[in-house]
């Protein structure tokens, strides 16, 4: 009954128009002198009968569509009507299928993002138990408090919190991005000084070889995290004391190329193609037990969204080289006011 009511409501205007059209034709004949009443009734009756036959046939052809849309849907796939008789219905079905594809892509993207975030948070919370437990044990010891060890564990927690915050902001990257001209050497020196304690603890020394007049257009906050991640990995996977982390910049035909090269254990060839995947730790990550597998993934995402080309090369036992190409980099005069922001990143300060 609901199907029939819907069909009548849809075609009510058509039936009224047909009745008006027949009466209008009869009125024209009457004005022309035609006065046969029986013929007029017959004409009106036949017109109504033919119109009714047309509507019944159309209802029979469309009853499957009405049966579908009048039922309560059980799943999203019920929106895909598979039987259409008219070109309009077939076009509408194609349009609905395309909308369904868009909906599925958005749902899958949202699901993957939520799953990644949940997995990362669970893994990070589990990992943070270690420094918290160490701090608790240090506080329970009698005698003088080992402030250096506590500071080191707090630094681990701080770096972990930074990673969590950056991963959360990655979902709204475009809203948080601010491109500006940045002095490359100043930026690297600030990052090195922020990781000074990490260098000292591991007995690794930074070597910065960047010209003063090199500048790049980028987001300073995001690039601080990216370069900081490269430096952290370089130091963390350099197990021998006295080794160095080389941070160089060179001008090429494509732009400014920033390179972070360590003298650590290197990355196995089997892991090299997967190290930028989320949660992939590889063999080196299992050596330290402190890797979440998200650092290089976030760094890759940031570089891609900022338009900076990122490449990673490594040789097992010889170290790893991470390169970021700033295609908009320049080697020009810098504003003197930038010197006020400069901090010394030499080995002597470490």
C-alpha positions in Angstrom: 0.0 0.0 0.0 2.8 2.4 0.8 4.4 1.7 -2.7 1.1 2.6 -4.4 0.6 5.7 -2.3 4.1 6.9 -3.1 3.5 6.3 -6.8 0.2 8.2 -6.8 1.8 11.1 -5.0 4.6 11.2 -7.4 2.3 11.2 -10.5 -0.5 13.3 -9.1 0.6 16.4 -11.0 0.8 14.3 -14.3 -2.8 13.0 -13.9 -4.1 16.5 -13.2 -2.3 17.8 -16.3 -3.7 15.0 -18.4 -7.3 15.8 -17.3 -6.7 19.5 -17.9 -5.3 18.8 -21.4 -8.3 16.7 -22.4 -10.8 19.2 -21.1 -8.9 22.0 -22.9 -9.1 20.1 -26.2 -12.8 19.5 -25.7 -13.3 23.2 -25.0 -11.6 24.1 -28.3 -13.9 21.7 -30.2 -16.9 23.2 -28.4 -15.9 26.7 -29.5 -15.5 25.4 -33.0 -19.1 24.3 -33.0 -18.8 20.7 -32.1 -21.7 19.7 -29.8 -21.9 15.9 -29.8 -22.0 15.0 -26.1 -21.6 11.3 -26.5 -18.4 11.7 -28.5 -17.0 14.1 -25.9 -17.7 11.6 -23.1 -16.2 8.8 -25.1 -13.0 10.8 -25.8 -12.6 11.7 -22.2 -13.2 8.1 -21.1 -10.6 6.7 -23.6 -8.1 9.3 -22.6 -8.5 8.5 -18.9 -8.3 4.7 -19.7 -5.1 5.1 -21.7 -3.5 7.3 -19.1 -4.5 4.8 -16.4 -3.0 1.9 -18.5 0.2 3.9 -18.9 0.5 4.5 -15.2 -0.2 0.9 -14.3 2.5 -0.3 -16.6 4.9 2.2 -15.2 4.1 1.2 -11.7 4.7 -2.5 -12.5 8.1 -1.6 -14.0 9.1 0.4 -11.0 7.6 -1.7 -8.2 11.1 -3.3 -7.4 12.5 0.2 -6.8 9.6 1.1 -4.6 9.9 -2.2 -2.7 13.5 -1.4 -2.0 13.2 2.2 -0.8 10.1 1.5 1.3 11.9 -1.1 3.4 14.0 -0.3 6.5 17.6 -0.7 5.5 19.7 -3.2 7.4 23.2 -2.2 6.1 24.8 0.5 4.0 24.9 -1.8 0.9 21.0 -1.6 0.8 21.4 1.9 -0.6 22.8 0.4 -3.8 19.6 -0.2 -6.0 20.6 -2.7 -8.6 17.6 -2.6 -10.9 16.7 0.5 -12.8 14.5 0.7 -15.9 14.8 4.4 -17.0 18.0 6.3 -17.9 17.4 8.5 -15.0 17.3 5.6 -12.6 20.4 4.0 -14.1 22.3 7.3 -13.8 21.1 7.7 -10.2 22.3 4.2 -9.4 25.7 5.0 -10.9 25.8 8.2 -8.9 24.9 6.3 -5.7 27.7 3.7 -6.3 30.2 6.5 -6.6 29.0 8.0 -3.4 29.3 4.7 -1.7 32.9 4.3 -2.9 33.7 7.7 -1.4 32.0 6.8 1.8 33.9 3.5 2.0 37.2 5.3 1.4 36.5 7.8 4.1 35.4 5.2 6.5 38.5 3.1 5.8 40.8 6.1 6.2 39.1 7.0 9.5 39.3 3.5 10.8 42.9 3.2 9.9 43.7 6.5 11.6 41.8 5.5 14.8 43.4 2.1 14.8 46.9 3.6 14.3 46.3 6.1 17.1 45.0 3.5 19.5 47.8 1.1 18.7 50.4 3.8 19.1 48.9 5.0 22.4 48.8 1.5 23.8 52.4 0.9 22.8 53.6 4.2 24.0 51.9 3.8 27.5 53.5 0.4 27.8 56.9 1.8 26.8 56.6 4.7 29.3 56.3 2.2 32.1 60.1 1.6 31.9 61.4 5.2 32.7 58.7 5.6 35.3 59.7 2.3 37.0 63.4 3.4 36.8 62.6 6.7 38.5 60.6 4.9 41.2 63.5 2.6 41.9 66.0 5.5 42.0 63.8 7.4 44.5 63.6 4.3 46.7 67.4 4.0 47.0 69.0 5.3 50.1 71.7 7.8 50.0 72.3 10.6 47.6 69.8 10.9 44.8 71.1 10.2 41.3 69.8 13.3 39.6 71.5 12.6 36.3 69.8 9.3 35.9 66.4 10.7 36.8 67.0 13.6 34.3 67.8 11.0 31.7 64.6 9.1 32.3 62.5 12.3 32.3 64.1 13.2 29.0 62.9 9.9 27.6 59.4 10.7 28.8 59.5 14.2 27.3 60.6 12.9 23.9 57.8 10.3 24.1 55.2 13.0 24.9 56.5 15.1 22.0 56.0 12.2 19.7 52.5 11.6 20.9 51.6 15.3 20.5 53.1 15.5 17.0 51.2 12.3 16.0 48.0 13.8 17.2 48.6 17.1 15.3 49.4 15.2 12.2 45.6 14.8 11.6 45.2 18.6 11.4 48.5 19.2 9.7 47.3 21.9 7.3 45.7 24.0 10.1 48.9 23.8 12.1 51.4 24.5 9.3 53.2 27.9 9.0 55.7 28.3 6.2 58.5 30.8 6.7 62.1 31.4 5.6 64.4 29.7 8.1 68.2 29.7 8.5 69.2 26.1 8.1 72.3 26.3 10.3 70.5 28.1 13.1 67.8 25.5 13.0 70.2 22.6 13.2 72.2 24.2 16.0 69.1 24.7 18.1 68.1 21.1 17.6 71.5 19.8 18.5 71.5 21.8 21.7 68.1 20.5 22.6 69.6 17.0 22.3 72.8 17.9 24.1 72.2 15.5 27.0 71.5 12.6 24.6 74.8 13.2 22.9 76.7 13.4 26.2 75.0 10.3 27.7 75.9 8.1 24.6 79.3 9.6 24.1 78.5 10.7 20.5 79.6 14.0 19.0 77.8 16.1 16.4 79.7 17.6 13.5 77.8 20.4 11.8 79.0 21.6 8.3 76.4 24.1 7.1 77.0 27.4 5.5 75.7 30.5 7.3 73.8 31.8 4.4 71.8 28.6 3.7 68.0 29.2 4.2 65.0 27.2 3.4 61.2 27.8 3.3 59.6 25.3 5.7 57.7 25.0 8.9 60.2 25.4 11.7 58.2 23.5 14.4 57.6 20.5 12.2 61.1 20.4 10.9 62.5 20.6 14.4 60.7 17.3 15.1 61.8 15.7 11.9 65.5 16.6 12.2 65.4 15.8 15.9 64.0 12.4 15.0 66.9 11.8 12.6 69.4 12.9 15.3 67.8 10.8 18.0 67.9 7.7 15.8 71.5 8.4 14.8 72.6 8.6 18.4 70.5 5.8 19.7 71.8 3.3 17.2 75.4 4.3 17.6 76.5 1.9 20.3 80.2 2.7 20.3 81.3 5.8 22.2 83.5 8.4 20.5 81.6 8.1 17.2 80.2 11.1 15.4 77.0 12.3 13.8 77.7 14.4 10.7 75.1 17.0 9.7 75.9 18.6 6.4 74.2 20.8 3.8 75.1 21.3 0.2 73.6 23.2 -2.6 72.6 21.1 -5.7 70.8 21.8 -8.9 67.6 20.7 -7.3 67.9 22.7 -4.1 69.5 22.5 -0.7 70.3 19.0 0.5 70.5 18.4 4.2 72.2 15.2 5.3 72.3 13.5 8.7 74.9 10.7 8.6 75.8 8.5 11.6 78.5 5.9 12.2 76.2 3.4 13.9 75.1 -0.1 13.3 73.3 0.6 10.1 70.0 -0.9 8.9 69.6 -4.4 7.4 68.7 -4.4 3.7 65.6 -6.4 4.5 64.3 -3.6 6.8 65.3 -0.6 4.7 62.2 -0.5 2.6 59.9 -0.8 5.6 61.4 1.5 8.2 58.9 4.3 7.3 55.9 2.1 7.9 54.0 2.8 11.1 54.9 0.6 14.0 57.8 -1.1 12.2 60.8 -1.4 14.5 62.9 -3.9 12.6 66.0 -5.7 14.0 67.5 -2.5 15.4 64.4 -1.6 17.3 64.5 -4.9 19.1 68.1 -4.3 20.1 67.1 -1.3 22.2 63.6 -2.2 23.1 62.7 1.5 23.1 61.4 2.0 19.6 57.7 2.6 18.9 58.2 2.5 15.1 56.4 5.8 14.6 59.3 8.3 14.5 60.4 7.8 10.9 56.8 7.3 9.8 55.8 10.7 11.2 58.9 12.3 9.7 58.1 10.8 6.3 54.5 12.1 6.5 55.7 15.6 7.5 58.3 15.8 4.7 55.8 14.6 2.2 53.2 17.2 3.2 55.8 20.0 3.3 57.0 19.0 -0.1 60.5 18.0 1.0 62.0 14.9 -0.6 63.2 12.3 2.0 65.6 9.5 1.2 67.3 7.0 3.6 70.3 5.0 2.7 72.2 2.6 5.0 74.8 -0.1 5.1 74.9 -2.6 7.8 77.7 -2.0 10.2 78.7 1.3 8.5 75.9 3.7 9.4 72.8 5.4 8.0 72.4 8.5 5.9 69.2 10.4 5.9 68.8 13.2 3.3 66.1 15.9 3.0 66.0 17.9 -0.2 64.6 21.4 0.2 63.7 22.3 -3.4 63.0 25.9 -2.4 66.3 26.3 -0.5 68.5 29.3 -1.2 72.0 30.4 -0.5 71.7 34.1 -0.1 72.2 36.9 2.4 70.6 36.5 5.8 69.1 39.1 8.0 71.4 40.2 10.8 68.6 39.8 13.3 68.8 36.1 12.8 72.1 36.0 14.5 70.5 36.8 17.8 68.7 33.5 17.6 71.8 31.5 17.0 73.1 29.1 19.6 76.4 27.4 19.5 76.3 23.7 18.6 80.0 22.9 18.6 81.5 19.8 20.3 83.1 21.9 23.0 79.7 22.8 24.4 78.8 19.1 24.7 
